[in-house]
Amino acid sequence: MNRTIGPMLLIGVLALAAGAAGSFAMTWLRQSVAGGAPVVADAPPQGRELLAVFAGESPTKAADCRCFATLCGSLADVIEFDGRQATPRLSRQGHLAELRQVSRELRLAGQSLGEKYPRLAGAIETFLDPLIPGGKGASAVEVTPDVRAKWVEGHRALSRAAEWAAGGL
């Protein structure tokens, strides 16, 4: 493992914890204002697809969808923060992929939303792959400001879509 990623993973984990607290507060506020009823506005891109992905019998589907939203939003924040540093640590797409994987494993305590919701990986790939130069396996591709901006916006858009979907579950 590349030693330069270690501190970034710690920052990512801290950002995920802060994001989870923020997501809980926003969910509570939204439900308080709406009297507990789900708030469903016009769907953002991917929103309806994520709503279908998380629909089903799981009693935790809305919480899982919000957790996914928080994870995506936190990853966007960490990737953006790293890009503002004099020497960004996440300099290759492989670093970004590793950050995503480790953050997901730590945030979900080893559980897999992909196993629980088998269509989730496909929905993520459909949305993110066109934004990522070289697609899967392009781990050596340099993270330029433009590439970083695409990763950040892609994760923010997924976060917004998942928040929207959670409101309809």
C-alpha positions in Angstrom: 0.0 0.0 0.0 1.3 3.5 -0.8 2.2 5.2 2.4 1.1 8.6 1.1 -2.5 7.5 1.2 -2.6 6.6 4.9 -3.3 10.1 6.3 -5.8 10.7 3.5 -7.7 7.6 4.6 -7.9 9.0 8.1 -9.2 12.3 6.8 -11.7 10.3 4.7 -12.9 8.4 7.7 -13.3 11.6 9.8 -15.2 13.2 6.9 -17.5 10.2 6.7 -18.3 10.4 10.4 -19.0 14.1 10.1 -21.1 13.4 7.0 -23.1 10.8 8.8 -24.0 13.2 11.6 -25.0 15.8 9.1 -27.1 13.3 7.2 -28.9 12.3 10.4 -29.6 16.0 11.2 -30.9 16.8 7.8 -33.1 13.7 7.8 -34.5 14.6 11.2 -35.1 18.2 10.1 -36.8 17.1 6.8 -39.1 14.7 8.6 -39.9 17.2 11.3 -40.9 19.8 8.8 -42.9 17.4 6.7 -44.6 15.8 9.7 -42.7 12.5 9.2 -44.0 12.1 5.6 -41.3 11.4 2.9 -40.3 14.4 0.9 -40.0 13.6 -2.8 -39.3 16.5 -5.2 -38.4 16.3 -8.8 -35.9 13.5 -9.4 -32.3 14.4 -10.0 -30.3 12.3 -12.5 -30.1 8.7 -11.3 -32.6 9.4 -8.6 -35.3 7.1 -10.0 -32.8 4.4 -10.7 -31.5 4.5 -7.2 -35.1 4.4 -5.9 -35.6 1.2 -7.8 -32.3 -0.2 -6.6 -33.1 0.3 -2.9 -36.8 -0.6 -3.2 -37.7 -3.9 -1.7 -38.4 -5.7 1.6 -35.4 -4.6 3.7 -36.5 -2.7 6.8 -33.3 -0.6 6.6 -33.6 0.4 2.9 -34.1 4.1 3.6 -31.3 4.2 6.1 -29.1 2.3 3.7 -29.9 4.7 0.9 -29.1 7.7 3.2 -25.8 6.0 4.3 -24.9 5.6 0.6 -25.7 9.3 0.0 -23.6 10.3 3.0 -20.7 8.1 1.8 -20.8 9.6 -1.7 -21.0 13.2 -0.4 -18.2 12.6 2.0 -16.0 11.1 -0.6 -16.6 14.2 -2.8 -15.6 16.5 0.0 -12.4 14.5 0.7 -11.4 14.4 -3.0 -12.1 18.1 -3.3 -10.1 18.9 -0.1 -7.1 16.9 -1.3 -7.1 18.8 -4.6 -6.7 22.1 -2.7 -3.5 21.0 -1.1 -0.1 22.1 -2.4 0.8 18.5 -3.1 -2.4 16.4 -3.4 -2.0 12.8 -2.1 -4.6 11.4 -4.4 -2.6 11.9 -7.5 -3.7 8.8 -9.5 -7.1 7.3 -10.2 -6.0 4.2 -8.4 -5.7 6.3 -5.2 -9.2 7.5 -5.6 -10.5 4.0 -6.2 -8.7 2.8 -3.1 -10.1 5.6 -1.0 -13.6 4.7 -2.1 -13.1 1.0 -1.3 -11.5 1.6 2.1 -14.0 4.3 3.1 -16.9 2.1 2.1 -15.5 -0.9 4.1 -14.9 1.2 7.2 -18.1 3.2 7.1 -20.2 0.1 6.7 -18.2 -2.0 9.2 -17.5 -4.6 6.6 -21.1 -5.0 5.4 -21.8 -4.7 1.7 -24.6 -2.6 0.2 -23.7 -4.3 -3.1 -24.5 -7.7 -1.7 -27.8 -6.4 -0.1 -28.7 -4.4 -3.2 -27.2 -6.3 -6.2 -28.2 -3.6 -8.8 -26.3 -0.9 -6.9 -22.9 -1.5 -8.5 -24.4 -1.3 -12.0 -26.2 1.9 -11.2 -22.9 3.4 -9.9 -20.9 2.3 -12.9 -23.6 3.5 -15.3 -23.3 7.0 -13.8 -19.6 7.3 -12.9 -17.8 5.3 -15.7 -18.5 7.9 -18.4 -17.0 10.6 -16.2 -13.8 8.7 -15.4 -11.0 8.9 -18.1 -10.0 5.4 -19.1 -12.8 3.8 -17.1 -12.2 0.8 -14.9 -8.6 -0.2 -14.6 -7.2 3.2 -15.3 -5.5 3.3 -12.0 -2.3 4.9 -13.3 -4.2 7.8 -14.9 -3.1 11.1 -13.4 -5.7 13.0 -11.4 -5.7 16.4 -13.1 -7.9 19.2 -11.9 -10.4 18.3 -14.6 -10.4 14.6 -13.7 -10.7 15.5 -10.0 -13.7 17.8 -10.7 -15.4 15.0 -12.5 -14.9 12.6 -9.6 -16.2 15.2 -7.2 -19.3 16.2 -9.2 -20.0 12.5 -9.9 -20.0 11.6 -6.2 -22.0 14.7 -5.3 -24.6 13.9 -8.0 -24.9 10.3 -6.7 -25.3 11.7 -3.1 -28.1 14.1 -4.2 -29.8 11.2 -6.1 -29.6 8.9 -3.1 -31.0 11.5 -0.8 -33.8 12.0 -3.1 -34.4 8.3 -3.4 -34.3 7.8 0.4 -37.1 10.4 0.7 -39.3 8.1 -1.4 -38.6 4.8 0.4 
